[in-house]
């Protein structure tokens, strides 16, 4: 069969364990769609909006341990994947992108749905592959097999991420009359297992010496997947060596017994003398991005003498402008190799503990202020986020959209009893464009309750996330609708401009009620504190229905509430 090597792409994926494919309708991609739909071991779902589909694939891949396949037709359809692919690249999500293309001779010849697709995603994929457009020769069949194997392996190797395979296809694109799609048996499968890197003894000895002689050691953990074993190991390490751990809400370390989870609020208001005392000598970092701008500014202005960043391989980001060593290890392996270091005792041990207690005292001071702020019931979006986080079912998957929701959650934190909550956010590029679609993809494959807290701009921008035929029984959505981009009234700069109201703070009059009605979801509107308790009970009743809970306000109201919150934190340092 002429298209056999193309059909066998699905078989290679299946044999390498891939079981999820997101498909976008189109004619040029018909051979790929037919192959994946036909394959008995691959679950397929179709989405008409390619931009949304890309983020749906990201959400599915957050649940799946293996890459997800993403397929589209030729032309602008491929460009619409770009935001999701950039997010996957920076968040290290494994996606195998298959774009159908026209034959090369038709590029730039004014043929329909024909654009320059070569390397269309630039450097936001781990590698680009171009398949041959004719498959008769044995060497081209070997080449296709090798490229697909290599792409899947590369996508799943650290740092995980998207790969792009562009596939020129000639007509006819559909099976001829009487033909049926079958898959070749005994296809070649190329394995590429990950290897664990051990640090050279001399280098490890030097690191241990630096660690032992440093009295002010600080760990900062960026965004990373939930890992209970790592969380437990880091907690033990922190207590054993009296090392404070700064972990914002997307680090998934809310299970730490003494974690510093409110550094953003704290460092935004504590005085220079406090910051100087908190300055580390040795900074150890894991994970990807951190939310807190205040933390970044603090570590850039109060630089450590030594900064180690731990990751097995890949490009290194010098976020805090003080990097001195890149340690090629997994965070867990690093902790294990340092487990034999004896905890400091005597005077030196006391100095290490004093630094630890100083961070702990600042954390407790901030937590008391936050509790005081929320002690009086209030009807506003910030307080609603606080109530939602307190009432999260366990276990649950929490998605936070960009702009204010992820910041609200980071200010509040996840308290005791929320150790089985996994937190997700599109902080690779920090855009609002696919926050809802990512949560939808997640909810499609996870049996765990999935909650999205989102702002109105992110929610309405990505409303095509619901434009499909699949049930979302476990999905709950909280919409903070202040009818504009409130964050631009809260950051320095835009709030001083006369044109801010029109060109920065988007004025929109939409209601989530209409979206719920359009897609057949249950809709709840919080407009009274008296309704809150019963409304949350109904909202978290998982009865097979998708539910949206909306609170409406104004961008001005949102700014006032956050300003009052910051005043509450600041008052601690003026008392």
C-alpha positions as CSV (number, residue, x, y, z in Angstrom):
1,X,0.0,0.0,0.0
2,X,1.5,3.4,-1.0
3,X,0.8,5.1,2.3
4,X,1.9,2.2,4.5
5,X,5.0,4.0,5.9
6,X,2.6,6.8,7.0
7,X,0.1,4.5,8.5
8,X,2.9,2.8,10.4
9,X,3.7,6.0,12.3
10,X,0.7,5.1,14.5
11,X,2.1,1.6,15.0
12,X,5.5,2.9,16.1
13,X,3.8,5.3,18.5
14,X,1.8,2.5,20.0
15,X,4.7,0.1,20.4
16,X,6.6,2.8,22.2
17,X,3.7,3.1,24.7
18,X,2.0,6.3,23.4
19,X,-1.8,5.9,23.9
20,X,-3.2,9.4,23.4
21,X,-3.5,11.4,20.2
22,X,-5.2,14.8,19.7
23,X,-6.4,15.2,16.1
24,X,-7.6,18.3,14.2
25,X,-9.8,17.8,11.2
26,X,-8.4,18.4,7.7
27,X,-8.0,16.8,4.3
28,X,-4.2,16.8,3.8
29,X,-3.8,15.0,7.2
30,X,-6.4,12.4,6.3
31,X,-3.8,9.5,6.2
32,X,-2.5,10.3,9.7
33,X,-6.0,10.7,11.1
34,X,-7.2,7.5,9.6
35,X,-4.1,5.6,11.0
36,X,-4.5,6.9,14.5
37,X,-8.3,6.4,14.6
38,X,-7.9,2.9,13.3
39,X,-5.2,1.8,15.8
40,X,-6.8,-0.2,18.7
41,X,-4.2,0.9,21.3
42,X,-4.5,4.7,20.8
43,X,-7.2,6.9,22.3
44,X,-8.1,9.7,19.8
45,X,-10.0,12.9,20.3
46,X,-10.8,15.6,17.7
47,X,-10.8,19.3,18.2
48,X,-11.6,21.9,15.5
49,X,-9.6,24.8,16.9
50,X,-5.9,24.0,16.5
51,X,-4.8,26.6,19.1
52,X,-7.0,25.1,21.7
53,X,-6.1,21.5,20.6
54,X,-2.4,22.2,21.2
55,X,-3.1,23.2,24.9
56,X,-5.5,20.2,25.3
57,X,-2.6,18.0,24.3
58,X,-0.4,19.7,26.9
59,X,-3.1,19.0,29.6
60,X,-3.3,15.3,28.6
61,X,0.5,15.0,28.7
62,X,0.6,16.4,32.2
63,X,-1.4,13.3,33.3
64,X,0.2,10.8,30.9
65,X,3.8,9.6,31.6
66,X,4.5,9.3,27.8
67,X,4.3,11.8,24.9
68,X,1.0,12.8,23.4
69,X,0.6,13.0,19.6
70,X,-0.8,16.2,18.1
71,X,-1.9,16.2,14.4
72,X,-3.1,18.9,12.0
73,X,-3.5,19.6,8.3
74,X,-1.3,21.9,6.2
75,X,-1.2,25.7,6.1
76,X,-2.2,28.1,8.9
77,X,-3.5,25.2,11.0
78,X,0.1,24.4,11.9
79,X,0.8,28.0,13.0
80,X,-2.1,27.8,15.4
81,X,-0.2,25.1,17.4
82,X,2.6,27.6,18.1
83,X,1.6,29.1,21.4
84,X,1.0,25.6,22.9
85,X,4.2,24.3,21.6
86,X,6.2,27.2,23.1
87,X,4.5,26.5,26.4
88,X,5.3,22.8,26.1
89,X,8.9,23.7,25.4
90,X,9.5,25.9,28.4
91,X,7.4,23.7,30.7
92,X,9.1,20.5,29.4
93,X,6.0,18.7,28.3
94,X,6.5,15.9,25.8
95,X,4.5,16.4,22.6
96,X,5.0,14.7,19.2
97,X,3.7,17.2,16.6
98,X,2.8,15.8,13.2
99,X,1.9,18.4,10.6
100,X,0.7,17.4,7.2
101,X,2.2,19.4,4.3
102,X,1.8,19.8,0.5
103,X,4.5,18.4,-1.8
104,X,7.6,20.7,-2.0
105,X,7.1,21.7,-5.6
106,X,3.8,23.4,-4.6
107,X,5.3,25.7,-1.9
108,X,4.9,29.4,-2.9
109,X,2.9,28.5,-6.0
110,X,-0.4,30.0,-4.6
111,X,-1.9,26.6,-3.9
112,X,-4.5,26.4,-1.2
113,X,-3.4,25.8,2.4
114,X,0.2,25.9,1.4
115,X,2.8,27.9,3.4
116,X,6.4,27.5,4.4
117,X,6.2,24.9,7.1
118,X,9.8,24.0,7.4
119,X,11.0,24.7,10.9
120,X,7.8,26.7,11.5
121,X,8.2,26.5,15.3
122,X,11.8,27.7,15.2
123,X,13.8,26.9,18.3
124,X,10.8,26.1,20.4
125,X,11.0,22.4,19.6
126,X,13.7,20.1,20.6
127,X,14.2,19.0,17.0
128,X,12.6,19.4,13.5
129,X,12.2,16.4,11.2
130,X,11.2,16.5,7.5
131,X,9.9,13.2,6.1
132,X,10.4,12.3,2.4
133,X,7.3,12.8,0.2
134,X,7.8,9.6,-1.8
135,X,7.9,6.3,0.0
136,X,8.6,3.6,-2.6
137,X,12.3,3.2,-2.0
138,X,13.4,1.0,0.9
139,X,15.8,3.7,2.1
140,X,13.0,6.3,2.4
141,X,11.0,3.8,4.5
142,X,14.0,3.2,6.7
143,X,14.4,7.0,7.0
144,X,10.8,7.5,8.1
145,X,11.1,4.7,10.7
146,X,14.3,6.1,12.1
147,X,13.0,9.7,12.3
148,X,9.8,8.7,14.1
149,X,11.7,6.5,16.6
150,X,14.2,9.2,17.3
151,X,11.6,12.0,17.6
152,X,9.6,10.0,20.2
153,X,12.7,9.1,22.2
154,X,14.0,12.7,22.1
155,X,10.6,14.1,23.2
156,X,10.6,11.9,26.3
157,X,14.3,12.5,27.3
158,X,15.2,15.1,29.9
159,X,14.4,17.9,29.4
160,X,11.2,16.6,27.9
161,X,9.5,18.7,25.3
162,X,7.9,19.0,21.9
163,X,9.4,17.6,18.6
164,X,8.1,18.4,15.2
165,X,7.7,16.0,12.3
166,X,6.6,17.7,9.0
167,X,5.0,15.2,6.5
168,X,4.5,16.2,2.9
169,X,1.7,14.1,1.4
170,X,0.6,13.6,-2.2
171,X,-2.9,12.8,-3.4
172,X,-4.7,10.5,-3.3
173,X,-5.0,10.9,0.5
174,X,-7.6,8.3,1.2
175,X,-7.5,4.5,0.8
176,X,-8.5,3.3,-2.6
177,X,-11.8,1.3,-2.9
178,X,-11.4,-2.0,-1.3
179,X,-8.3,-1.0,0.7
180,X,-8.3,-1.2,4.5
181,X,-5.7,0.3,6.8
182,X,-3.4,-2.3,8.4
183,X,-0.2,-2.0,10.3
184,X,3.1,-3.7,9.5
185,X,4.1,-6.4,12.0
186,X,7.6,-6.6,13.4
187,X,8.4,-2.9,12.8
188,X,11.8,-1.8,14.0
189,X,11.6,0.0,17.4
190,X,14.7,1.9,18.7
191,X,14.9,2.2,22.4
192,X,16.8,4.9,24.2
193,X,16.6,4.6,28.0
194,X,17.6,7.4,30.3
195,X,20.9,7.0,32.2
196,X,21.5,8.4,35.7
197,X,24.5,10.6,35.9
198,X,26.8,10.2,39.0
199,X,28.8,13.2,40.0
200,X,32.6,12.8,39.8
201,X,34.0,12.1,43.3
202,X,36.3,15.1,43.3
203,X,33.5,17.5,42.3
204,X,31.1,15.9,44.8
205,X,33.8,16.3,47.6
206,X,34.2,20.0,46.7
207,X,30.4,20.5,46.8
208,X,30.1,18.9,50.2
209,X,33.0,21.0,51.5
210,X,31.2,24.2,50.3
211,X,28.0,23.0,51.9
212,X,29.6,22.2,55.2
213,X,31.4,25.6,55.5
214,X,28.3,27.6,54.5
215,X,26.2,28.8,57.5
216,X,23.5,30.5,55.5
217,X,22.1,27.9,53.0
218,X,18.9,28.5,51.1
219,X,17.0,26.3,48.7
220,X,14.6,27.7,46.1
221,X,12.4,25.4,44.1
222,X,10.7,26.5,40.9
223,X,7.8,24.9,39.0
224,X,7.9,21.1,39.0
225,X,5.5,18.2,38.9
226,X,4.2,16.7,42.1
227,X,6.5,14.0,43.5
228,X,5.7,12.8,47.0
229,X,9.1,10.9,47.4
230,X,11.1,14.0,46.5
231,X,8.9,16.2,48.8
232,X,9.5,13.8,51.7
233,X,13.3,13.6,51.0
234,X,13.6,17.4,50.8
235,X,11.7,17.8,54.0
236,X,14.1,15.4,55.8
237,X,17.1,17.2,54.3
238,X,15.7,20.6,55.3
239,X,15.1,19.6,58.9
240,X,18.4,17.6,59.3
241,X,20.6,20.5,58.1
242,X,18.4,23.5,59.0
243,X,18.1,24.7,55.5
244,X,15.0,26.8,54.7
245,X,13.2,25.9,51.5
246,X,11.3,28.6,49.5
247,X,8.5,26.9,47.6
248,X,5.8,28.9,45.9
249,X,2.4,27.3,45.0
250,X,3.5,25.9,41.6
251,X,6.5,24.0,43.1
252,X,4.1,21.4,44.4
253,X,5.9,21.3,47.8
254,X,3.0,22.3,50.0
255,X,3.6,19.1,52.0
256,X,6.8,20.5,53.5
257,X,6.5,20.8,57.3
258,X,8.6,24.0,57.4
259,X,8.4,25.4,53.9
260,X,8.7,29.1,53.2
261,X,5.6,29.4,51.0
262,X,4.8,33.2,51.4
263,X,8.2,34.6,50.2
264,X,6.5,36.9,47.7
265,X,4.3,38.7,50.2
266,X,7.1,38.8,52.7
267,X,9.9,40.1,50.5
268,X,7.7,42.7,49.0
269,X,7.5,44.5,52.4
270,X,10.3,43.6,54.8
271,X,12.9,46.2,55.3
272,X,16.5,46.3,53.9
273,X,18.0,45.2,57.3
274,X,15.7,42.1,57.3
275,X,16.7,41.3,53.7
276,X,20.4,41.6,54.5
277,X,20.0,39.2,57.3
278,X,18.1,36.8,55.0
279,X,20.8,36.9,52.3
280,X,22.2,33.4,51.7
281,X,25.8,32.4,51.4
282,X,24.9,29.3,49.4
283,X,21.8,29.1,47.2
284,X,20.6,25.8,45.8
285,X,17.9,25.8,43.1
286,X,15.8,23.1,41.5
287,X,12.9,23.2,39.0
288,X,11.8,25.8,36.4
289,X,10.3,29.2,36.9
290,X,9.2,30.9,40.1
291,X,6.2,33.2,40.3
292,X,7.5,35.8,42.7
293,X,9.0,38.9,41.2
294,X,10.0,40.0,44.7
295,X,12.0,36.8,45.2
296,X,13.8,37.4,41.9
297,X,14.6,41.0,42.9
298,X,15.8,39.9,46.4
299,X,18.2,37.3,45.1
300,X,19.5,39.6,42.4
301,X,20.2,42.4,44.9
302,X,21.4,40.2,47.8
303,X,23.4,37.7,45.8
304,X,24.8,34.5,47.4
305,X,28.5,33.8,47.2
306,X,27.7,30.4,45.7
307,X,24.7,29.4,43.6
308,X,24.2,25.7,42.5
309,X,21.5,24.8,40.1
310,X,20.6,21.1,39.9
311,X,19.3,19.5,36.7
312,X,20.5,16.5,34.7
313,X,21.1,18.2,31.4
314,X,19.8,20.9,29.0
315,X,20.1,24.6,28.7
316,X,20.6,26.5,32.0
317,X,18.8,29.7,33.0
318,X,20.7,32.1,35.3
319,X,17.5,33.7,36.7
320,X,19.0,35.2,39.7
321,X,22.2,36.4,38.0
322,X,24.6,34.7,40.4
323,X,25.0,31.1,39.1
324,X,28.4,29.5,39.9
325,X,27.9,25.8,39.4
326,X,25.6,23.6,37.3
327,X,25.2,20.2,38.9
328,X,24.3,17.5,36.4
329,X,22.0,15.4,38.6
330,X,18.4,14.9,39.3
331,X,17.2,16.7,42.5
332,X,16.5,13.3,44.1
333,X,19.9,11.9,43.3
334,X,21.5,15.1,44.6
335,X,19.7,14.7,47.9
336,X,20.7,11.1,48.2
337,X,24.4,11.9,47.5
338,X,24.3,14.5,50.2
339,X,22.5,12.3,52.7
340,X,25.8,11.2,54.2
341,X,26.9,14.7,55.1
342,X,26.8,15.0,58.9
343,X,24.7,17.8,60.2
344,X,26.6,20.7,61.8
345,X,26.8,20.8,65.6
346,X,28.0,23.2,68.2
347,X,28.6,26.9,67.5
348,X,28.6,26.4,63.7
349,X,25.4,24.3,63.9
350,X,23.8,27.1,65.9
351,X,24.6,29.7,63.2
352,X,23.0,27.4,60.6
353,X,19.9,27.0,62.7
354,X,19.7,30.7,63.5
355,X,19.4,31.5,59.7
356,X,16.8,28.7,59.4
357,X,14.8,30.2,62.3
358,X,15.1,33.7,60.8
359,X,13.3,32.6,57.6
360,X,10.8,30.7,59.7
361,X,10.0,33.7,61.9
362,X,9.4,35.9,58.8
363,X,7.1,33.2,57.3
364,X,5.1,33.0,60.6
365,X,4.8,36.8,60.7
366,X,3.4,36.8,57.1
367,X,1.1,33.9,57.7
368,X,-0.4,35.7,60.8
369,X,-1.0,38.8,58.7
370,X,-2.7,36.8,55.9
371,X,-5.0,35.0,58.4
372,X,-5.9,38.4,60.0
373,X,-6.8,39.8,56.5
374,X,-9.2,36.9,55.8
375,X,-10.5,36.6,59.3
376,X,-13.5,38.9,58.4
377,X,-15.7,37.4,55.7
378,X,-15.7,39.4,52.6
379,X,-17.4,39.2,49.2
380,X,-14.7,39.6,46.6
381,X,-12.6,37.5,44.2
382,X,-9.6,37.3,46.5
383,X,-11.6,36.0,49.4
384,X,-13.4,33.5,47.1
385,X,-10.0,32.1,46.1
386,X,-9.2,31.7,49.7
387,X,-12.4,29.8,50.4
388,X,-12.0,27.6,47.3
389,X,-8.4,26.6,48.4
390,X,-9.6,25.8,51.9
391,X,-12.4,23.6,50.6
392,X,-10.5,21.7,47.9
393,X,-11.5,18.0,47.8
394,X,-8.6,15.6,48.3
395,X,-7.1,14.5,46.1
396,X,-7.5,17.1,43.4
397,X,-5.8,18.7,40.5
398,X,-5.7,22.5,40.7
399,X,-5.1,24.6,37.5
400,X,-4.4,28.3,37.9
401,X,-4.7,30.7,35.0
402,X,-2.1,33.4,34.5
403,X,-2.4,37.0,35.6
404,X,-4.2,37.3,39.0
405,X,-5.4,33.8,39.8
406,X,-2.0,32.2,40.1
407,X,-0.8,35.2,42.1
408,X,-3.8,35.1,44.5
409,X,-3.2,31.4,45.1
410,X,0.5,32.1,45.7
411,X,-0.3,34.8,48.2
412,X,-2.7,32.5,50.1
413,X,-0.8,29.2,49.7
414,X,-2.2,25.7,50.3
415,X,-2.6,25.0,54.0
416,X,-2.5,21.8,56.1
417,X,-4.5,18.9,54.7
418,X,-3.9,19.7,51.1
419,X,-0.9,17.4,50.5
420,X,-2.8,15.5,47.8
421,X,-3.4,18.6,45.7
422,X,-1.3,18.8,42.5
423,X,-0.9,22.3,41.1
424,X,-0.6,23.2,37.4
425,X,-0.1,26.5,35.6
426,X,1.1,27.6,32.2
427,X,4.1,29.3,33.6
428,X,6.4,28.3,30.7
429,X,5.4,31.4,28.7
430,X,2.9,32.7,31.3
431,X,0.3,33.5,28.7
432,X,-3.5,33.5,29.2
433,X,-4.2,32.0,25.8
434,X,-4.5,28.3,26.6
435,X,-5.1,28.1,30.4
436,X,-8.7,26.7,30.0
437,X,-7.8,24.3,27.2
438,X,-4.9,22.9,29.3
439,X,-7.3,22.2,32.2
440,X,-9.8,20.7,29.8
441,X,-7.2,18.3,28.4
442,X,-6.2,17.3,31.9
443,X,-9.9,16.7,32.9
444,X,-10.4,14.5,29.9
445,X,-8.0,11.8,31.0
446,X,-7.8,12.3,34.8
447,X,-10.2,10.6,37.2
448,X,-9.3,13.0,39.9
449,X,-11.4,16.2,40.4
450,X,-9.9,19.0,38.3
451,X,-10.4,22.6,39.3
452,X,-9.6,25.7,37.2
453,X,-9.4,29.1,38.8
454,X,-9.3,31.7,36.1
455,X,-9.7,35.3,35.3
456,X,-12.3,36.6,32.9
457,X,-9.8,37.5,30.2
458,X,-8.2,34.1,30.1
459,X,-11.6,32.4,30.3
460,X,-13.2,34.2,27.4
461,X,-10.1,34.3,25.3
462,X,-10.0,30.5,25.4
463,X,-13.7,29.7,25.2
464,X,-13.2,27.2,22.3
465,X,-11.7,24.9,24.9
466,X,-15.3,23.6,25.2
467,X,-15.9,23.3,21.5
468,X,-15.9,19.5,21.3
469,X,-18.2,16.5,22.1
470,X,-16.5,15.1,25.2
471,X,-17.9,15.1,28.7
472,X,-16.0,16.9,31.4
473,X,-17.5,15.2,34.5
474,X,-14.6,16.1,36.8
475,X,-14.1,19.7,35.8
476,X,-15.0,22.6,38.0
477,X,-14.3,26.2,36.9
478,X,-14.1,29.4,39.0
479,X,-14.3,32.6,37.0
480,X,-13.1,35.8,38.6
481,X,-14.9,38.3,36.4
482,X,-13.8,41.8,37.1
483,X,-14.6,42.8,33.5
484,X,-11.1,43.7,32.5
485,X,-7.4,43.0,32.8
486,X,-7.1,44.0,36.4
487,X,-3.4,43.2,36.7
488,X,-2.6,46.2,34.5
489,X,-4.0,48.5,37.2
490,X,-1.8,46.8,39.8
491,X,1.6,46.9,38.3
492,X,3.8,50.0,38.1
493,X,3.5,51.8,34.7
494,X,0.2,51.1,33.1
495,X,-1.8,52.4,36.0
496,X,-0.2,55.9,35.5
497,X,-1.2,56.1,31.9
498,X,-4.3,58.1,30.7
499,X,-4.9,55.5,28.0
500,X,-4.8,52.6,30.5
501,X,-8.6,52.1,30.7
502,X,-8.9,51.6,27.0
503,X,-5.6,50.0,25.9
504,X,-4.4,48.1,28.9
505,X,-7.4,47.3,31.1
506,X,-9.7,45.6,28.5
507,X,-13.3,46.6,29.1
508,X,-15.6,43.6,28.5
509,X,-19.2,43.1,29.5
510,X,-19.4,39.3,29.1
511,X,-20.8,36.8,31.6
512,X,-19.8,33.2,32.1
513,X,-23.5,32.4,32.3
514,X,-23.8,32.6,28.5
515,X,-20.9,30.2,28.1
516,X,-22.4,27.8,30.5
517,X,-25.8,28.0,28.7
518,X,-24.1,27.5,25.3
519,X,-22.3,24.3,26.3
520,X,-24.9,22.9,28.7
521,X,-22.9,23.4,31.9
522,X,-24.3,24.1,35.4
523,X,-23.9,27.8,36.3
524,X,-23.6,29.3,39.8
525,X,-23.2,33.0,40.6
526,X,-21.9,34.2,43.9
527,X,-23.4,37.5,44.7
528,X,-24.0,37.1,48.5
529,X,-22.0,35.8,51.4
530,X,-25.1,34.0,52.6
531,X,-24.9,31.8,49.6
532,X,-21.3,30.8,49.9
533,X,-21.5,27.7,52.1
534,X,-24.3,26.0,50.2
535,X,-22.9,27.1,46.8
536,X,-19.5,25.6,47.5
537,X,-21.3,22.4,48.6
538,X,-23.1,22.2,45.3
539,X,-20.0,23.2,43.4
540,X,-17.9,20.4,44.8
541,X,-20.7,17.8,44.4
542,X,-19.3,15.7,41.6
543,X,-22.5,14.5,40.0
544,X,-21.3,14.1,36.4
545,X,-21.9,17.7,35.4
546,X,-19.4,20.4,34.5
547,X,-19.9,23.4,36.7
548,X,-18.9,27.1,36.5
549,X,-18.9,29.3,39.5
550,X,-18.6,33.1,38.8
551,X,-18.1,36.1,40.9
552,X,-18.4,39.6,39.3
553,X,-16.7,42.8,40.3
554,X,-14.7,45.5,38.7
555,X,-11.0,45.9,38.0
556,X,-11.0,48.9,40.4
557,X,-12.5,46.7,43.2
558,X,-9.9,44.1,42.6
559,X,-7.1,46.6,42.9
560,X,-8.5,48.0,46.2
561,X,-8.7,44.6,47.7
562,X,-5.1,43.7,46.8
563,X,-3.9,47.1,48.0
564,X,-5.6,46.4,51.4
565,X,-3.9,43.0,51.5
566,X,-0.5,44.5,50.9
567,X,-1.1,47.1,53.6
568,X,-1.9,44.3,56.0
569,X,1.4,42.6,55.3
570,X,3.3,45.9,55.5
571,X,1.8,46.8,58.9
572,X,3.7,43.9,60.4
573,X,6.9,45.7,59.7
574,X,5.8,49.0,61.0
575,X,4.4,47.9,64.3
